[in-house]
Structure formats: structure tokens, C-alpha cells
Amino acid sequence: MMRIRALLLAGLIVIVPLTDAAAQSRGRDRGRDEGRDRDRREAPRNYPGQGLRDEPRSSPRANPGDVARRVQSGRPGRMLGVQERGGDYVVRWEYPGGRVSDIQVDGRSGRVRGDD
């Protein structure tokens, strides 16, 4: 029984490196073929107005959690909520004494713009 395990283990030790080497060589050949195919492909067509709706999404956006932390730092009171309005964030804040205010935050940089 011990001999069979030893032979199987020895066989696996020999086979595993060979399969890795074969997979690596296939990967290199595949890359060369894709380069040839890429040259043959037709370029995508552009239409007037294409991508205008997607542009604001591709720009870097401030994280709502970071926006909330930035508003909370050095401000007395408590946060009631965060909403996105027109690409910016509005943080609803309750000051001590009960006054409620909307704090506007830039959607890209995360900087506080002002208090309403």
C-alpha cells in the first residue's frame, strides 16, 4: 500500500510541472493570434451624442461615506441623511437646539460648499 502511494506521489510530482509549462506556452501563442485578429476587426462606429449620458458616471465621484465623515468633522449635532442631487450630495444635519439644515457637498471632490 505504501509503495502505491509513493509511486502515485512521484507520478504527480512529474506531471504537474509539465501541465503548467504546457499552459504557459498556450497562453503565449494565444496572445499572438489575438493581436492579428485585433487588426482585422472593424473600429466601432460613433454616432452624434453617443456617450453623453455616460460621461458623468465615468468621472471620479466622492464616496457618500467619506462625504458624511467630512461633514461630521468639527460640526456639532447629528446627521439625518445623505441624498444625491444633480451630481452633488446634500447632507441633512440637525444642530443642537433642533435647527435642521441641508449642507451641500461637491459630488466630485467631496468638499463642503455651504449650509442652507
FENKAZI-V299403 format. One record per run of one state. SS is the DSSP state (h for helix, s for strand, l for the rest). FROM is the first residue (numbers start at 1). TO is the last residue. If there is no record, write none. Layout:
BEGIN
ss = {SS SS}
from = {FROM FROM}
to = {TO TO}
END
This chain:
BEGIN
ss = {l h l h l h l s l s l s l s l}
from = {1 2 41 55 59 64 73 78 86 88 95 100 106 112 116}
to = {1 40 54 58 63 72 77 85 87 94 99 105 111 115 116}
END
